[in-house]
Amino acid sequence: MRILLVDASAARPFSGNPAAMVPLEEPATVEWTLAVAAAR
């Protein structure tokens, strides 16, 4: 598994909120996407 750290919502590098991102190997289903959004 690869985990990337990205700088979210930033006009300048390293000035925003850091967020972890895991690239998916295939497109996610609608059900999975809704479940992830609901868990927030």
MARSERO-836352 format. One record per atom (N, C-alpha, C): residue in one letter; atom name; x, y, z. Coordinates in nm, 2 decimals. Layout:
- a;CA;X;Y;Z
...
//
This chain:
- m;N;0.08;-0.12;0.00
- m;CA;0.00;0.00;0.00
- m;C;0.09;0.12;0.00
- r;N;0.06;0.22;-0.09
- r;CA;0.13;0.35;-0.09
- r;C;0.04;0.45;-0.02
- i;N;0.10;0.53;0.06
- i;CA;0.03;0.64;0.13
- i;C;0.10;0.77;0.09
- l;N;0.03;0.86;0.04
- l;CA;0.08;0.99;0.00
- l;C;0.03;1.10;0.09
- l;N;0.12;1.19;0.12
- l;CA;0.08;1.31;0.20
- l;C;0.07;1.43;0.11
- v;N;-0.05;1.49;0.11
- v;CA;-0.07;1.60;0.02
- v;C;-0.11;1.73;0.10
- d;N;-0.08;1.84;0.05
- d;CA;-0.11;1.97;0.11
- d;C;-0.25;2.01;0.06
- a;N;-0.35;2.00;0.14
- a;CA;-0.49;2.02;0.09
- a;C;-0.53;2.17;0.11
- s;N;-0.60;2.22;0.01
- s;CA;-0.65;2.36;0.02
- s;C;-0.55;2.46;0.05
- a;N;-0.44;2.46;-0.03
- a;CA;-0.34;2.56;0.00
- a;C;-0.30;2.64;-0.13
- a;N;-0.28;2.76;-0.11
- a;CA;-0.23;2.85;-0.22
- a;C;-0.08;2.84;-0.23
- r;N;-0.01;2.81;-0.12
- r;CA;0.13;2.80;-0.11
- r;C;0.17;2.66;-0.06
- p;N;0.28;2.59;-0.11
- p;CA;0.32;2.46;-0.05
- p;C;0.34;2.47;0.10
- f;N;0.30;2.36;0.17
- f;CA;0.31;2.34;0.31
- f;C;0.24;2.45;0.40
- s;N;0.14;2.51;0.34
- s;CA;0.07;2.61;0.42
- s;C;-0.08;2.57;0.45
- g;N;-0.12;2.46;0.39
- g;CA;-0.26;2.41;0.41
- g;C;-0.27;2.30;0.52
- n;N;-0.38;2.23;0.51
- n;CA;-0.40;2.12;0.60
- n;C;-0.35;1.99;0.54
- p;N;-0.25;1.92;0.60
- p;CA;-0.20;1.80;0.54
- p;C;-0.31;1.69;0.54
- a;N;-0.31;1.61;0.44
- a;CA;-0.41;1.51;0.43
- a;C;-0.34;1.38;0.37
- a;N;-0.38;1.27;0.42
- a;CA;-0.32;1.14;0.37
- a;C;-0.41;1.09;0.26
- m;N;-0.35;1.03;0.16
- m;CA;-0.42;0.99;0.04
- m;C;-0.37;0.85;0.00
- v;N;-0.46;0.76;-0.02
- v;CA;-0.42;0.62;-0.06
- v;C;-0.48;0.60;-0.20
- p;N;-0.39;0.60;-0.31
- p;CA;-0.45;0.58;-0.44
- p;C;-0.51;0.44;-0.46
- l;N;-0.63;0.43;-0.52
- l;CA;-0.70;0.31;-0.54
- l;C;-0.65;0.24;-0.66
- e;N;-0.65;0.10;-0.66
- e;CA;-0.61;0.03;-0.78
- e;C;-0.72;0.02;-0.89
- e;N;-0.84;0.05;-0.85
- e;CA;-0.95;0.05;-0.94
- e;C;-1.06;0.15;-0.89
- p;N;-1.15;0.19;-0.98
- p;CA;-1.25;0.28;-0.94
- p;C;-1.33;0.23;-0.82
- a;N;-1.37;0.32;-0.73
- a;CA;-1.45;0.28;-0.61
- a;C;-1.60;0.27;-0.65
- t;N;-1.67;0.19;-0.58
- t;CA;-1.81;0.18;-0.60
- t;C;-1.88;0.30;-0.54
- v;N;-2.00;0.33;-0.58
- v;CA;-2.08;0.44;-0.52
- v;C;-2.10;0.41;-0.37
- e;N;-2.13;0.28;-0.34
- e;CA;-2.16;0.24;-0.20
- e;C;-2.04;0.27;-0.11
- w;N;-1.92;0.23;-0.16
- w;CA;-1.80;0.25;-0.08
- w;C;-1.77;0.40;-0.06
- t;N;-1.79;0.48;-0.16
- t;CA;-1.76;0.62;-0.15
- t;C;-1.86;0.68;-0.05
- l;N;-1.99;0.65;-0.06
- l;CA;-2.08;0.70;0.04
- l;C;-2.05;0.66;0.18
- a;N;-2.01;0.53;0.20
- a;CA;-1.97;0.48;0.33
- a;C;-1.85;0.56;0.39
- v;N;-1.76;0.59;0.31
- v;CA;-1.64;0.66;0.35
- v;C;-1.68;0.80;0.39
- a;N;-1.76;0.87;0.31
- a;CA;-1.81;1.00;0.34
- a;C;-1.89;1.01;0.46
- a;N;-1.97;0.90;0.49
- a;CA;-2.06;0.90;0.61
- a;C;-1.98;0.88;0.74
- a;N;-1.86;0.81;0.72
- a;CA;-1.78;0.78;0.84
- a;C;-1.71;0.91;0.89
- r;N;-1.71;1.01;0.82
- r;CA;-1.63;1.13;0.86
- r;C;-1.69;1.20;0.97
//
